[in-house]
Amino acid sequence: MLDKASLVAFVPSTDLDRSEGFYVGTLGLERIEVNPFALVLRAGGTMLRVTRVGDLRPQPFTVLGWDVPDLRGTLAELVARDVPVLRFDGIGQDETGVWTTPGGDLVAWFADPDGNTLSLTQFASH
């Protein structure tokens, strides 16, 4: 039923101006619209609505992720833009913060200004 419909992703934010600085200024996403309720962005072919919320308790899991062809290069660009890499105990991330899954995929995590966990993945099958 929805297999042909375009996906719209959502992420919460307590400060849309700060989020715009991060998602547009740092990550380079295309700004479509800002209104009192959301910052609307384009990420590849997906609409991302950064939605204003009054209270936010970031979740302990990834809420948004990107499939990238060169994870290490993309991660280096983020680090150069002062985006810290998140590290998690017990999963064996390397010195740059990259985890190699049992299937050979590469994954790294970082956070937005609200503390939402975001990820990069380079799939081994690509």
N, C-alpha and C positions, 0 to 999 in steps of 0.2 A: 504494500500500500504506500509506504513512504520511501521506498527504495530509489525513486527518481526525484524526490523532493530535495531541495537544497537544505543543508544543515545550518542552523544558527546556533552559535555557541554563546554562553553567558559566563561572566565572571563578576563577582561583587567588588565594589569599591566604596570607601567612605569619603573619597576626595577625587572627583572626576578630573580636576585640573592636574593634580599630581599624577594620576593614572595616564592622562594624555601625554605628559612629559615622558613617562616611561614607555608606554606602548607605541607612541608615535616617534618621540624624540630618540629614545634609546633602541627600541626594537625595530623601528622603521615601518610599522604598519601604516596603512593608508587611512586617514581620517575621513569618514563619510559625513558625519553629523554629530553635533553635540546639542543636547536638549536638557531640560531640568532633571530628566530621569536616567539618561544614559549617554555614554560616549560610544558612538557606533563606528566600528572599524572594519576594514577588509583585510583578511589574512589569507593570502592565496585566493581561493574561490569561496571562502567561508566568511560569513558575516559574524563578527564578534561584537556583542553588546556588553560593554563594561557598565554594569548597572549600579546606580547609586543606592547604597543601603545606609541606614542609620547606625547599625551595630554589626560588627563583623568579628566572628571567631574563626580564623583560618583553619581549614581542615588539615589533618595529618596525612594527606595523600595528594597526588597530582590532580589538578583541576583543568589544566590546559597543557597541550603538548604539540610540538612540531616535528614532523618527519623531515629530516634534513639530509642532503647528500654527503655533507662533510661536517660531521659533528665536531671534530677537533678544531677545525677552522672557525666554525660558527661560535663555538665556546670561547675560543681565543678572542674573537671580536667582542663578545659580551664582557669578558674579563677586562679587556682594554677600555671598555666603557664603564668600568667600575661596578659591574654586576657580579656580586659574589656567587661562587658555586656552592650549592648546598651539599653537605656530607651527611651520610647516615651510617650509624654504627652497624657493623655486621654484614655489610653487603660487598665488601671488597672493592671499593672504588680505588682507582689508581691515583698517582700523585697529582693529576690534574682534575680529579673528581669524577672521572668517567668510570662507569660500571659496564663490564661486558657480561651480557646475559649468557646462560648456558647454551643458547642457540646462536651466539655470536653477534647479537645486536649490541650496539653501543648506546648507553643512556647517560644523560647528565641532567642535573636539576638546578634550578635557581628560583628566586621568588620575586614577585612584583612588590611594589611599595606597601601594599596591604598585607603582605605575608602569604599570599596565595602561592602554592607550589606549582611551578611550571617546569616543563621538561623539553629536552631535545632527544630525539631518537634517530639513529642511523641504522636502518634495518640491514642485516647481513644479506638479505635476498636481493637488494638493489644493486 
